[in-house]
């Protein structure tokens, strides 16, 4: 017998997704992997917003607030990915590496 999927399942999934993204952002040395981990963190936050909007409809007139926040998060994440990848390509052309610990552009 399968149990119905409730809000706790979405909260656990979103928290795990955010935690995996945070671990990846802190543990990886490759700049592309760090950007992908940040995308995972954004997606975890978007799932949390949609979950809260679906299961906590307290104020009338704001039923789509969580979905709108999720759309804004997805838009910002797409822009972040585009700008981040452009910076990674520019650094790679200059330094011939995408390893975060080897990039020292700010040193004088």
Legacy VTK file of the C-alpha trace (Angstrom):
# vtk DataFile Version 3.0
C-alpha trace
ASCII
DATASET POLYDATA
POINTS 108 float
0.000 0.000 0.000
1.436 3.330 -1.062
1.097 6.312 1.204
0.048 9.649 -0.315
2.768 12.197 -0.893
2.398 15.001 1.624
4.190 18.243 2.378
6.794 16.536 4.564
8.012 14.567 1.554
8.495 17.758 -0.456
10.237 19.454 2.472
12.641 16.548 2.911
13.345 16.414 -0.828
13.950 20.171 -1.078
16.168 20.155 2.014
18.231 17.265 0.667
18.546 19.007 -2.697
19.697 22.206 -1.002
22.146 20.296 1.225
23.644 18.426 -1.739
24.046 21.737 -3.548
25.711 23.349 -0.546
28.102 20.432 -0.140
28.951 20.602 -3.827
29.527 24.354 -3.714
31.836 24.071 -0.705
33.690 20.873 -1.623
34.263 21.202 -5.361
37.292 22.830 -6.902
35.957 23.047 -10.434
34.157 26.318 -11.179
31.565 24.656 -13.425
30.717 22.132 -10.674
30.346 24.996 -8.191
27.904 26.747 -10.546
25.889 23.536 -10.941
25.784 23.148 -7.167
24.468 26.674 -6.794
21.758 25.790 -9.325
20.795 22.821 -7.125
20.493 25.158 -4.148
18.229 27.494 -6.146
16.027 24.567 -7.193
15.723 23.385 -3.578
14.605 26.855 -2.531
12.092 26.996 -5.392
10.580 23.656 -4.338
10.235 24.963 -0.779
8.442 28.097 -1.973
5.992 26.105 -4.078
5.398 23.621 -1.236
4.633 26.354 1.271
2.363 28.109 -1.211
0.471 24.878 -1.855
0.003 23.696 1.708
-0.125 26.989 3.646
-2.816 29.007 1.911
-3.522 31.316 4.822
-4.055 34.688 3.147
-6.706 34.942 0.447
-5.511 36.526 -2.779
-1.929 35.237 -2.466
-2.473 31.679 -3.671
0.158 31.972 -6.405
2.815 33.758 -4.358
5.019 30.662 -3.990
4.797 29.856 -7.678
5.710 33.434 -8.574
8.718 33.305 -6.254
9.738 30.029 -7.886
9.515 31.587 -11.355
11.680 34.501 -10.186
14.198 32.060 -8.702
14.352 30.093 -11.954
14.828 33.326 -13.925
17.609 34.529 -11.641
19.229 31.081 -11.724
19.235 31.109 -15.532
20.814 34.563 -15.588
23.309 33.460 -12.938
24.263 30.434 -15.016
24.733 32.526 -18.155
26.885 35.158 -16.446
28.794 32.574 -14.409
29.614 30.448 -17.429
30.703 33.549 -19.346
33.073 34.427 -16.506
34.379 30.839 -16.377
35.063 30.892 -20.141
36.834 34.262 -19.850
38.991 33.024 -16.965
39.769 29.809 -18.836
40.948 31.791 -21.858
43.199 33.891 -19.642
44.510 31.290 -17.155
43.875 27.962 -18.973
42.234 26.441 -15.889
38.820 26.310 -14.256
40.064 25.103 -10.863
38.837 27.578 -8.259
41.913 27.304 -6.030
44.267 28.080 -8.939
42.503 31.248 -10.032
44.309 34.236 -8.568
43.126 37.115 -10.754
42.760 39.495 -7.827
46.441 39.254 -6.831
48.503 42.263 -7.778
LINES 1 109
108 0 1 2 3 4 5 6 7 8 9 10 11 12 13 14 15 16 17 18 19 20 21 22 23 24 25 26 27 28 29 30 31 32 33 34 35 36 37 38 39 40 41 42 43 44 45 46 47 48 49 50 51 52 53 54 55 56 57 58 59 60 61 62 63 64 65 66 67 68 69 70 71 72 73 74 75 76 77 78 79 80 81 82 83 84 85 86 87 88 89 90 91 92 93 94 95 96 97 98 99 100 101 102 103 104 105 106 107
